Amino acid sequence: PKKSFVNCAILPCDTGGVATQSYNCLLNLAHLYGISDSTFLFENDRLLHICKYNLGLNDASFSNINFLISQQLSSVFQPLEEIDSSLMLGNLTSHPDFKFLQVKTEPNFQKQHFNFEGTMQWSFLTKALVKPLFGSLRYQSNERKLQNKIISSVLVTRGSEPLTANCVKTFKESKDYVRWLPKEESFKLYNQKVPFLNYQKYISLIYNSNSVYLPLNMIVDNAWTSFTHGAFLHHYKKYDIDEDYFLESFQKMENILDNYKCL
């Protein structure tokens, strides 16, 4: 009972890839959600963007993407003096209906820029994290625009210098946090003086928000389109995955999406 079951899921690219990728993602996430305490979601498209435009890797390989993911996860699970990682993640997923987590880390730049890393300030790193987290989401329905809502977030800094109050203010005092969670539980800050890898300063933001709705809704929509046309279902029937199994998975994922959409 004191152990946490944490999964890591990689969401497929919007285009290309395997014809059945939406099916596979739907079935896996619907199953994992019921047996996991939390699941980290990584988007292939976002990772490729970082590799290409931040790391200068025009032809990013699976190794490059996996290295980036492992580095981000390592920055979360490396020991902290103030709290155990399982307890930290448990606080982020305290509500059983919201178990998806995302992580953003900085810096992300090419190795030849390491020579300038000594002059890097926390303010530069925090500004790079703020943009993709706060503000309106890029989803427009017929009824209303989906506003960004954050259940909770954790900021982990690794470096000898603590984060300044001005840098913390944007995260701590954001109006995007849900109202039903106490303010003192919405945002947590932890600092580890031990440097991470070769960085003098490294920052990780772990958060639970409705931003997962966008990529997940696209996956479910694509899966529905294929399912209504009966496409590729024969590949699954030989493994005893029939239409009823698919419909149950659709129901689970749509309930999850509806919860996040209504935050």
Backbone as CSV, one residue per row, in Angstrom:
resi,resn,N_x,N_y,N_z,CA_x,CA_y,CA_z,C_x,C_y,C_z
1,PRO,0.809,-1.234,0.000,0.000,0.000,0.000,0.835,1.274,0.000
2,LYS,2.111,1.178,0.350,2.966,2.366,0.387,3.685,2.594,-0.944
3,LYS,3.451,1.720,-1.916,4.110,1.837,-3.206,3.172,2.481,-4.225
4,SER,3.758,3.251,-5.130,2.991,3.892,-6.190,3.254,3.192,-7.514
5,PHE,2.208,3.046,-8.306,2.309,2.454,-9.622,2.275,3.590,-10.638
6,VAL,3.429,3.908,-11.200,3.565,5.036,-12.125,3.937,4.514,-13.509
7,ASN,3.217,4.955,-14.511,3.494,4.561,-15.892,3.959,5.755,-16.715
8,CYS,4.584,5.454,-17.821,5.021,6.475,-18.773,4.490,6.091,-20.142
9,ALA,3.712,6.969,-20.762,3.101,6.682,-22.065,3.550,7.717,-23.089
10,ILE,3.899,7.233,-24.271,4.338,8.109,-25.354,3.218,8.207,-26.374
11,LEU,2.670,9.394,-26.562,1.578,9.580,-27.507,2.121,9.691,-28.926
12,PRO,1.472,9.062,-29.894,1.986,9.053,-31.274,1.879,10.419,-31.930
13,CYS,2.603,10.571,-33.034,2.523,11.808,-33.810,1.131,11.946,-34.423
14,ASP,0.743,13.191,-34.691,-0.586,13.442,-35.258,-0.726,12.801,-36.636
15,THR,0.351,12.831,-37.415,0.321,12.266,-38.762,1.430,11.249,-38.913
16,GLY,1.260,10.351,-39.889,2.269,9.332,-40.121,2.185,8.216,-39.108
17,GLY,3.240,7.453,-38.981,3.267,6.372,-38.017,2.511,5.152,-38.504
18,VAL,1.906,4.420,-37.575,1.204,3.172,-37.876,-0.293,3.453,-38.016
19,ALA,-0.943,2.749,-38.929,-2.369,2.982,-39.191,-3.230,2.718,-37.965
20,THR,-2.784,1.804,-37.099,-3.579,1.430,-35.921,-3.104,2.136,-34.651
21,GLN,-2.304,3.200,-34.772,-1.730,3.831,-33.582,-2.802,4.422,-32.660
22,SER,-3.884,4.948,-33.216,-4.948,5.510,-32.384,-5.653,4.417,-31.594
23,TYR,-5.895,3.279,-32.226,-6.465,2.127,-31.532,-5.565,1.692,-30.379
24,ASN,-4.292,1.508,-30.693,-3.350,1.007,-29.694,-3.260,1.941,-28.491
25,CYS,-3.234,3.248,-28.787,-3.139,4.233,-27.711,-4.413,4.241,-26.877
26,LEU,-5.549,4.183,-27.539,-6.839,4.148,-26.841,-6.919,2.964,-25.883
27,LEU,-6.612,1.774,-26.364,-6.726,0.555,-25.562,-5.755,0.569,-24.392
28,ASN,-4.546,1.023,-24.641,-3.543,1.037,-23.576,-3.872,2.046,-22.485
29,LEU,-4.217,3.265,-22.872,-4.493,4.299,-21.874,-5.733,3.977,-21.050
30,ALA,-6.756,3.434,-21.698,-7.977,3.074,-20.981,-7.690,2.009,-19.934
31,HIS,-6.801,1.079,-20.268,-6.453,0.018,-19.310,-5.539,0.547,-18.205
32,LEU,-4.524,1.334,-18.580,-3.562,1.836,-17.597,-4.198,2.761,-16.563
33,TYR,-5.202,3.517,-17.005,-5.801,4.510,-16.111,-6.408,3.863,-14.871
34,GLY,-6.956,2.672,-15.044,-7.615,2.012,-13.922,-6.667,1.334,-12.954
35,ILE,-5.451,1.051,-13.385,-4.513,0.314,-12.532,-3.325,1.152,-12.072
36,SER,-3.249,2.402,-12.514,-2.102,3.258,-12.186,-2.490,4.331,-11.186
37,ASP,-1.522,4.715,-10.374,-1.705,5.870,-9.503,-1.491,7.157,-10.291
38,SER,-0.593,7.112,-11.261,-0.357,8.256,-12.143,0.335,7.772,-13.406
39,THR,0.147,8.524,-14.475,0.766,8.194,-15.759,1.333,9.463,-16.384
40,PHE,2.617,9.437,-16.683,3.247,10.547,-17.393,2.936,10.426,-18.878
41,LEU,2.481,11.525,-19.475,2.206,11.558,-20.906,3.263,12.401,-21.616
42,PHE,3.839,11.832,-22.659,4.789,12.549,-23.508,4.249,12.538,-24.931
43,GLU,4.327,13.695,-25.592,3.841,13.815,-26.964,5.009,13.749,-27.934
44,ASN,4.941,12.829,-28.876,6.017,12.690,-29.852,6.240,13.973,-30.644
45,ASP,5.165,14.645,-31.017,5.294,15.877,-31.796,6.028,16.962,-31.015
46,ARG,5.719,17.084,-29.734,6.386,18.093,-28.912,7.864,17.747,-28.709
47,LEU,8.141,16.475,-28.523,9.525,16.036,-28.352,10.347,16.268,-29.621
48,LEU,9.737,15.988,-30.765,10.413,16.225,-32.038,10.690,17.712,-32.248
49,HIS,9.756,18.537,-31.808,9.935,19.990,-31.915,11.137,20.446,-31.087
50,ILE,11.265,19.927,-29.871,12.407,20.278,-29.019,13.706,19.807,-29.658
51,CYS,13.701,18.586,-30.182,14.909,18.039,-30.812,15.343,18.883,-32.011
52,LYS,14.375,19.312,-32.809,14.700,20.042,-34.033,15.065,21.488,-33.778
53,TYR,14.227,22.202,-33.008,14.392,23.644,-32.892,15.216,24.075,-31.680
54,ASN,15.299,23.240,-30.664,16.092,23.598,-29.485,17.452,22.908,-29.472
55,LEU,17.462,21.653,-29.872,18.697,20.880,-29.827,19.394,20.812,-31.183
56,GLY,18.775,21.371,-32.214,19.406,21.418,-33.527,19.523,20.075,-34.215
57,LEU,18.604,19.145,-33.912,18.635,17.808,-34.512,17.552,17.708,-35.583
58,ASN,17.902,18.018,-36.824,16.909,18.027,-37.899,16.390,16.630,-38.209
59,ASP,17.240,15.629,-38.041,16.835,14.241,-38.280,16.884,13.479,-36.965
60,ALA,15.988,13.837,-36.063,15.973,13.222,-34.737,15.615,11.744,-34.841
61,SER,16.354,10.921,-34.117,16.126,9.486,-34.102,15.368,9.092,-32.836
62,PHE,14.974,7.814,-32.771,14.338,7.316,-31.561,15.272,7.465,-30.362
63,SER,16.555,7.285,-30.605,17.535,7.426,-29.522,17.552,8.840,-28.967
64,ASN,17.458,9.835,-29.859,17.432,11.226,-29.412,16.183,11.514,-28.578
65,ILE,15.043,11.020,-29.053,13.786,11.250,-28.341,13.791,10.531,-27.002
66,ASN,14.243,9.284,-26.993,14.285,8.514,-25.749,15.253,9.124,-24.743
67,PHE,16.356,9.669,-25.233,17.305,10.340,-24.338,16.654,11.550,-23.686
68,LEU,15.890,12.307,-24.469,15.215,13.490,-23.936,14.188,13.100,-22.883
69,ILE,13.406,12.047,-23.165,12.415,11.577,-22.201,13.082,11.096,-20.923
70,SER,14.138,10.304,-21.066,14.825,9.764,-19.885,15.456,10.865,-19.049
71,GLN,15.944,11.905,-19.709,16.514,13.029,-18.972,15.438,13.764,-18.178
72,GLN,14.283,13.956,-18.786,13.192,14.638,-18.094,12.693,13.816,-16.907
73,LEU,12.534,12.520,-17.119,12.081,11.664,-16.027,13.127,11.576,-14.913
74,SER,14.392,11.540,-15.298,15.459,11.479,-14.288,15.455,12.716,-13.410
75,SER,15.148,13.864,-14.008,15.124,15.100,-13.231,13.982,15.099,-12.216
76,VAL,12.960,14.286,-12.482,11.838,14.170,-11.548,12.152,13.178,-10.437
77,PHE,12.730,12.037,-10.813,12.902,10.940,-9.865,14.251,10.928,-9.154
78,GLN,15.173,11.799,-9.547,16.396,11.932,-8.763,16.022,12.365,-7.345
79,PRO,16.696,11.844,-6.325,16.294,12.098,-4.934,16.217,13.583,-4.581
80,LEU,15.255,13.893,-3.740,15.094,15.225,-3.176,15.208,15.123,-1.661
81,GLU,15.829,16.100,-1.065,16.013,16.089,0.381,14.702,16.323,1.123
82,GLU,13.784,17.078,0.499,12.597,17.542,1.217,11.413,16.597,1.144
83,ILE,11.378,15.739,0.112,10.196,14.892,-0.066,10.553,13.682,-0.917
84,ASP,9.833,12.584,-0.683,9.997,11.394,-1.497,9.225,11.570,-2.810
85,SER,9.782,11.080,-3.903,9.154,11.282,-5.212,7.754,10.668,-5.285
86,SER,7.545,9.518,-4.649,6.219,8.890,-4.688,5.177,9.749,-3.981
87,LEU,5.564,10.383,-2.885,4.642,11.268,-2.174,4.374,12.522,-2.995
88,MET,5.394,13.034,-3.647,5.237,14.217,-4.481,4.247,13.952,-5.617
89,LEU,4.378,12.796,-6.283,3.463,12.452,-7.369,2.071,12.162,-6.835
90,GLY,1.998,11.584,-5.639,0.706,11.321,-5.030,-0.068,12.594,-4.759
91,ASN,0.642,13.645,-4.363,-0.008,14.935,-4.131,-0.539,15.529,-5.436
92,LEU,0.157,15.265,-6.541,-0.267,15.793,-7.838,-1.505,15.079,-8.375
93,THR,-1.696,13.846,-7.957,-2.841,13.060,-8.432,-3.726,12.657,-7.259
94,SER,-3.986,13.595,-6.380,-4.780,13.317,-5.181,-6.234,12.995,-5.509
95,HIS,-6.744,13.507,-6.642,-8.113,13.211,-7.055,-8.097,12.012,-7.997
96,PRO,-8.869,10.971,-7.722,-8.811,9.740,-8.523,-9.272,9.889,-9.965
97,ASP,-9.944,10.992,-10.285,-10.410,11.187,-11.659,-9.377,11.866,-12.549
98,PHE,-8.276,12.308,-11.962,-7.268,13.046,-12.730,-5.881,12.468,-12.436
99,LYS,-5.438,11.572,-13.314,-4.204,10.829,-13.060,-3.097,11.082,-14.088
100,PHE,-3.352,11.940,-15.070,-2.361,12.179,-16.111,-1.438,13.332,-15.719
101,LEU,-0.145,13.104,-15.828,0.849,14.113,-15.505,1.682,14.437,-16.736
102,GLN,2.174,15.664,-16.778,3.103,16.088,-17.822,4.302,16.756,-17.169
103,VAL,5.389,16.802,-17.892,6.603,17.403,-17.345,7.261,18.270,-18.406
104,LYS,7.727,19.428,-17.967,8.518,20.326,-18.801,9.838,20.577,-18.081
105,THR,10.912,20.633,-18.833,12.218,20.872,-18.229,12.985,21.913,-19.032
106,GLU,13.883,22.586,-18.369,14.796,23.525,-18.994,16.134,23.449,-18.249
107,PRO,17.259,23.668,-18.937,17.378,24.165,-20.315,17.357,23.047,-21.346
108,ASN,16.987,23.431,-22.551,17.090,22.560,-23.717,17.807,23.348,-24.812
109,PHE,19.091,23.126,-24.966,19.847,23.805,-26.004,21.023,22.931,-26.412
110,GLN,21.674,23.309,-27.500,22.742,22.518,-28.058,23.977,22.516,-27.161
111,LYS,24.753,21.450,-27.239,25.897,21.260,-26.354,26.927,22.376,-26.472
112,GLN,27.105,22.936,-27.664,28.108,23.985,-27.826,27.752,25.251,-27.064
113,HIS,26.485,25.331,-26.608,26.067,26.497,-25.833,26.356,26.330,-24.347
114,PHE,26.893,25.182,-23.948,27.185,24.946,-22.540,28.180,25.957,-21.989
115,ASN,29.011,26.501,-22.870,30.005,27.472,-22.419,29.356,28.711,-21.820
116,PHE,28.124,28.976,-22.211,27.421,30.157,-21.730,26.483,29.834,-20.574
117,GLU,26.431,28.556,-20.188,25.469,28.133,-19.178,25.766,28.738,-17.821
118,GLY,27.023,29.098,-17.563,27.385,29.660,-16.270,26.711,30.984,-15.990
119,THR,26.346,31.718,-17.053,25.704,33.020,-16.882,24.180,32.921,-16.904
120,MET,23.660,31.715,-17.066,22.217,31.558,-17.152,21.551,31.821,-15.805
121,GLN,20.446,32.513,-15.830,19.718,32.863,-14.620,18.433,32.043,-14.528
122,TRP,17.925,31.891,-13.294,16.676,31.173,-13.089,15.531,31.848,-13.842
123,SER,15.571,33.162,-13.939,14.493,33.896,-14.606,14.351,33.466,-16.061
124,PHE,15.473,33.196,-16.714,15.444,32.750,-18.109,14.776,31.382,-18.222
125,LEU,15.106,30.486,-17.311,14.556,29.133,-17.349,13.069,29.110,-17.003
126,THR,12.663,29.895,-16.027,11.251,29.917,-15.634,10.371,30.526,-16.724
127,LYS,10.877,31.543,-17.414,10.104,32.150,-18.501,9.876,31.142,-19.634
128,ALA,10.861,30.293,-19.861,10.723,29.275,-20.905,9.660,28.242,-20.544
129,LEU,9.424,28.033,-19.241,8.425,27.066,-18.792,7.020,27.640,-18.750
130,VAL,6.899,28.926,-18.513,5.593,29.551,-18.308,4.738,29.514,-19.556
131,LYS,5.330,29.783,-20.712,4.560,29.944,-21.947,3.697,28.747,-22.296
132,PRO,4.227,27.504,-22.262,3.358,26.385,-22.644,2.390,25.937,-21.562
133,LEU,2.482,26.522,-20.364,1.651,26.052,-19.261,0.432,26.919,-19.017
134,PHE,0.618,28.227,-19.017,-0.463,29.120,-18.644,-1.082,29.788,-19.863
135,GLY,-2.361,30.125,-19.759,-3.071,30.776,-20.844,-4.095,29.857,-21.483
136,SER,-4.758,30.348,-22.513,-5.826,29.592,-23.165,-5.264,28.448,-23.989
137,LEU,-6.012,27.367,-24.033,-5.627,26.233,-24.852,-6.081,26.453,-26.290
138,ARG,-5.459,25.702,-27.205,-5.761,25.873,-28.625,-6.924,24.987,-29.054
139,TYR,-7.933,24.964,-28.237,-9.105,24.142,-28.571,-10.332,25.037,-28.642
140,GLN,-11.054,24.935,-29.728,-12.257,25.760,-29.910,-13.436,24.845,-30.213
141,SER,-14.404,24.814,-29.327,-15.607,24.024,-29.574,-16.705,24.946,-30.090
142,ASN,-17.828,24.351,-30.426,-18.948,25.164,-30.893,-19.566,25.978,-29.759
143,GLU,-19.300,25.552,-28.520,-19.931,26.190,-27.379,-19.045,27.270,-26.754
144,ARG,-17.799,26.917,-26.484,-16.934,27.869,-25.785,-15.478,27.486,-25.993
145,LYS,-14.630,28.417,-25.702,-13.203,28.158,-25.767,-12.759,27.494,-24.468
146,LEU,-11.973,26.451,-24.591,-11.528,25.716,-23.411,-10.387,26.465,-22.745
147,GLN,-10.627,26.949,-21.545,-9.627,27.684,-20.799,-8.717,26.735,-20.028
148,ASN,-7.452,27.094,-19.970,-6.483,26.261,-19.271,-6.788,26.204,-17.781
149,LYS,-6.833,24.995,-17.233,-7.052,24.796,-15.813,-6.014,23.814,-15.273
150,ILE,-5.412,24.182,-14.167,-4.375,23.364,-13.553,-4.865,22.879,-12.198
151,ILE,-4.768,21.574,-11.998,-5.141,21.024,-10.694,-4.030,21.299,-9.693
152,SER,-2.827,20.931,-10.058,-1.688,21.174,-9.178,-0.399,21.069,-9.975
153,SER,0.658,21.657,-9.434,1.952,21.608,-10.102,3.066,21.604,-9.067
154,VAL,4.204,21.082,-9.478,5.394,21.024,-8.629,6.573,21.541,-9.438
155,LEU,7.329,22.432,-8.844,8.523,22.971,-9.466,9.736,22.432,-8.711
156,VAL,10.622,21.753,-9.436,11.828,21.181,-8.833,13.042,21.853,-9.442
157,THR,13.835,22.497,-8.625,15.054,23.146,-9.096,16.261,22.387,-8.570
158,ARG,17.265,22.286,-9.420,18.495,21.593,-9.038,19.668,22.514,-9.332
159,GLY,20.318,22.957,-8.266,21.424,23.903,-8.374,21.718,24.515,-7.025
160,SER,22.900,25.067,-6.863,23.318,25.598,-5.562,22.537,26.831,-5.157
161,GLU,22.054,27.606,-6.133,21.316,28.825,-5.832,19.812,28.547,-5.780
162,PRO,19.130,29.036,-4.761,17.672,28.845,-4.693,16.951,29.747,-5.690
163,LEU,15.724,29.387,-5.999,14.908,30.171,-6.915,14.467,31.463,-6.236
164,THR,14.495,32.567,-6.960,14.099,33.849,-6.393,12.585,33.938,-6.279
165,ALA,12.114,34.827,-5.404,10.681,34.988,-5.175,9.944,35.435,-6.435
166,ASN,10.572,36.300,-7.233,9.928,36.778,-8.458,9.711,35.652,-9.458
167,CYS,10.645,34.715,-9.487,10.515,33.583,-10.414,9.390,32.644,-9.981
168,VAL,9.196,32.522,-8.685,8.173,31.621,-8.159,6.780,32.215,-8.313
169,LYS,6.691,33.519,-8.290,5.406,34.220,-8.237,4.467,33.814,-9.369
170,THR,4.982,33.714,-10.589,4.136,33.396,-11.736,3.455,32.048,-11.581
171,PHE,4.195,31.081,-11.056,3.641,29.741,-10.889,2.697,29.667,-9.696
172,LYS,3.097,30.282,-8.623,2.354,30.176,-7.376,1.043,30.941,-7.398
173,GLU,1.020,32.097,-8.033,-0.138,32.976,-7.971,-0.993,32.946,-9.234
174,SER,-0.811,31.969,-10.063,-1.602,31.884,-11.292,-3.088,31.701,-10.975
175,LYS,-3.939,32.310,-11.793,-5.387,32.180,-11.648,-5.917,30.937,-12.349
176,ASP,-5.024,30.185,-12.982,-5.451,28.998,-13.724,-5.691,27.783,-12.842
177,TYR,-5.313,27.844,-11.578,-5.516,26.701,-10.683,-7.005,26.539,-10.351
178,VAL,-7.424,25.291,-10.206,-8.813,25.018,-9.841,-9.084,25.555,-8.433
179,ARG,-10.328,25.891,-8.178,-10.676,26.511,-6.899,-10.940,25.497,-5.789
180,TRP,-11.221,24.240,-6.179,-11.598,23.260,-5.161,-10.413,22.647,-4.427
181,LEU,-9.196,22.992,-4.830,-8.021,22.513,-4.115,-7.405,23.680,-3.346
182,PRO,-7.075,23.500,-2.058,-6.471,24.590,-1.279,-5.212,25.126,-1.955
183,LYS,-4.998,26.424,-1.845,-3.865,27.058,-2.511,-2.532,26.459,-2.094
184,GLU,-2.422,26.098,-0.817,-1.160,25.550,-0.340,-0.868,24.168,-0.919
185,GLU,-1.907,23.524,-1.492,-1.721,22.210,-2.111,-1.620,22.303,-3.638
186,SER,-1.948,23.455,-4.186,-1.944,23.608,-5.642,-0.539,23.692,-6.207
187,PHE,0.351,24.315,-5.455,1.715,24.508,-5.953,2.726,24.181,-4.869
188,LYS,3.753,23.414,-5.268,4.840,23.069,-4.359,6.165,23.372,-5.039
189,LEU,7.138,23.781,-4.226,8.476,24.095,-4.725,9.504,23.317,-3.928
190,TYR,10.400,22.629,-4.634,11.463,21.879,-3.978,12.791,22.194,-4.652
191,ASN,13.841,22.302,-3.840,15.169,22.588,-4.368,16.165,21.547,-3.885
192,GLN,16.980,21.083,-4.812,18.064,20.166,-4.482,19.371,20.826,-4.895
193,LYS,20.261,21.026,-3.935,21.502,21.738,-4.208,22.463,20.931,-5.076
194,VAL,22.297,19.621,-5.085,23.175,18.776,-5.903,22.868,19.029,-7.378
195,PRO,23.858,19.384,-8.196,23.597,19.659,-9.615,23.141,18.413,-10.363
196,PHE,22.430,18.630,-11.444,21.878,17.554,-12.264,22.681,17.436,-13.555
197,LEU,23.266,16.254,-13.793,24.114,16.007,-14.958,25.207,17.082,-15.033
198,ASN,25.343,17.750,-16.164,26.383,18.769,-16.304,25.833,20.187,-16.198
199,TYR,24.615,20.314,-15.685,23.981,21.634,-15.598,24.193,22.251,-14.229
200,GLN,24.569,23.513,-14.227,24.651,24.247,-12.965,23.260,24.590,-12.452
201,LYS,22.334,24.770,-13.368,20.939,25.039,-13.016,20.054,24.187,-13.916
202,TYR,19.107,23.504,-13.301,18.154,22.691,-14.063,16.810,22.760,-13.349
203,ILE,15.749,22.941,-14.124,14.432,23.124,-13.534,13.430,22.184,-14.195
204,SER,12.565,21.594,-13.380,11.553,20.664,-13.868,10.195,21.083,-13.338
205,LEU,9.218,21.093,-14.210,7.851,21.420,-13.834,6.982,20.203,-14.099
206,ILE,6.405,19.642,-13.051,5.494,18.517,-13.178,4.097,19.034,-12.872
207,TYR,3.144,18.775,-13.749,1.830,19.365,-13.547,0.712,18.448,-14.034
208,ASN,-0.451,18.673,-13.447,-1.676,17.942,-13.779,-2.691,18.976,-14.251
209,SER,-2.972,19.007,-15.534,-3.855,20.045,-16.067,-4.689,19.505,-17.225
210,ASN,-5.635,20.320,-17.679,-6.499,19.907,-18.776,-5.840,20.050,-20.144
211,SER,-4.561,20.392,-20.186,-3.852,20.459,-21.468,-3.728,19.076,-22.107
212,VAL,-3.912,18.016,-21.318,-3.875,16.667,-21.892,-5.089,16.416,-22.780
213,TYR,-6.128,17.226,-22.617,-7.351,17.032,-23.399,-7.088,17.124,-24.900
214,LEU,-6.252,18.054,-25.310,-6.028,18.296,-26.735,-5.479,17.080,-27.471
215,PRO,-4.329,16.543,-27.067,-3.805,15.379,-27.799,-4.647,14.120,-27.616
216,LEU,-5.204,13.928,-26.418,-5.991,12.722,-26.177,-7.301,12.743,-26.950
217,ASN,-7.920,13.894,-27.038,-9.175,14.003,-27.783,-8.956,13.710,-29.261
218,MET,-7.829,14.145,-29.798,-7.514,13.874,-31.199,-7.341,12.374,-31.437
219,ILE,-6.681,11.705,-30.486,-6.473,10.257,-30.607,-7.802,9.518,-30.574
220,VAL,-8.671,9.888,-29.641,-9.982,9.241,-29.534,-10.827,9.507,-30.774
221,ASP,-10.788,10.733,-31.288,-11.538,11.055,-32.503,-11.063,10.223,-33.692
222,ASN,-9.748,10.099,-33.830,-9.197,9.304,-34.930,-9.586,7.829,-34.782
223,ALA,-9.556,7.354,-33.542,-9.942,5.960,-33.302,-11.413,5.744,-33.620
224,TRP,-12.273,6.707,-33.257,-13.707,6.603,-33.545,-13.951,6.556,-35.047
225,THR,-13.242,7.385,-35.785,-13.414,7.423,-37.234,-13.099,6.065,-37.855
226,SER,-12.008,5.463,-37.411,-11.636,4.142,-37.923,-12.635,3.081,-37.475
227,PHE,-13.065,3.194,-36.222,-13.961,2.181,-35.656,-15.317,2.177,-36.349
228,THR,-15.865,3.356,-36.613,-17.183,3.439,-37.251,-17.167,2.867,-38.664
229,HIS,-15.983,2.826,-39.284,-15.856,2.234,-40.612,-15.373,0.782,-40.540
230,GLY,-15.187,0.279,-39.330,-14.751,-1.100,-39.172,-13.331,-1.359,-39.638
231,ALA,-12.529,-0.299,-39.708,-11.178,-0.433,-40.242,-10.246,-1.140,-39.259
232,PHE,-9.515,-2.120,-39.758,-8.436,-2.811,-39.040,-8.902,-3.619,-37.825
233,LEU,-10.191,-3.748,-37.614,-10.666,-4.458,-36.422,-10.304,-5.941,-36.452
234,HIS,-10.133,-6.491,-37.638,-9.806,-7.916,-37.737,-8.441,-8.231,-37.121
235,HIS,-7.564,-7.232,-37.082,-6.256,-7.453,-36.463,-6.387,-7.727,-34.963
236,TYR,-7.428,-7.211,-34.338,-7.600,-7.318,-32.896,-8.462,-8.507,-32.488
237,LYS,-9.346,-8.915,-33.381,-10.270,-9.999,-33.053,-9.543,-11.309,-32.796
238,LYS,-8.412,-11.500,-33.455,-7.668,-12.739,-33.237,-6.995,-12.776,-31.867
239,TYR,-7.013,-11.633,-31.178,-6.512,-11.571,-29.801,-7.658,-11.387,-28.808
240,ASP,-8.863,-11.750,-29.242,-10.068,-11.698,-28.408,-10.433,-10.273,-27.995
241,ILE,-10.092,-9.302,-28.819,-10.499,-7.915,-28.589,-11.585,-7.596,-29.616
242,ASP,-12.835,-7.659,-29.163,-13.957,-7.462,-30.069,-14.519,-6.045,-29.974
243,GLU,-15.651,-5.812,-30.636,-16.250,-4.471,-30.644,-16.655,-4.014,-29.245
244,ASP,-17.165,-4.940,-28.431,-17.557,-4.572,-27.068,-16.363,-4.103,-26.245
245,TYR,-15.222,-4.743,-26.439,-14.006,-4.334,-25.727,-13.608,-2.913,-26.140
246,PHE,-13.704,-2.645,-27.441,-13.402,-1.297,-27.933,-14.368,-0.274,-27.343
247,LEU,-15.662,-0.596,-27.350,-16.658,0.348,-26.847,-16.445,0.656,-25.365
248,GLU,-16.042,-0.350,-24.612,-15.748,-0.132,-23.196,-14.553,0.803,-23.034
249,SER,-13.544,0.631,-23.877,-12.367,1.504,-23.826,-12.727,2.928,-24.236
250,PHE,-13.566,3.049,-25.281,-14.029,4.378,-25.688,-14.760,5.063,-24.536
251,GLN,-15.617,4.337,-23.851,-16.384,4.904,-22.745,-15.466,5.389,-21.637
252,LYS,-14.449,4.604,-21.307,-13.504,4.996,-20.262,-12.763,6.270,-20.638
253,MET,-12.254,6.323,-21.866,-11.481,7.486,-22.290,-12.355,8.724,-22.414
254,GLU,-13.588,8.573,-22.881,-14.464,9.736,-23.001,-14.866,10.272,-21.629
255,ASN,-14.987,9.402,-20.640,-15.258,9.862,-19.276,-14.062,10.653,-18.742
256,ILE,-12.867,10.156,-19.012,-11.651,10.848,-18.571,-11.552,12.223,-19.241
257,LEU,-11.789,12.253,-20.558,-11.718,13.508,-21.293,-12.772,14.498,-20.807
258,ASP,-13.964,14.007,-20.527,-15.029,14.882,-20.059,-14.670,15.488,-18.704
259,ASN,-14.043,14.708,-17.831,-13.615,15.233,-16.532,-12.611,16.353,-16.690
260,TYR,-11.641,16.145,-17.565,-10.627,17.179,-17.771,-11.214,18.406,-18.480
261,LYS,-12.126,18.184,-19.398,-12.724,19.303,-20.136,-13.566,20.182,-19.215
262,CYS,-14.184,19.579,-18.201,-15.086,20.309,-17.314,-14.379,20.914,-16.100
263,LEU,-13.078,20.869,-16.065,-12.370,21.465,-14.925,-12.694,22.953,-14.788
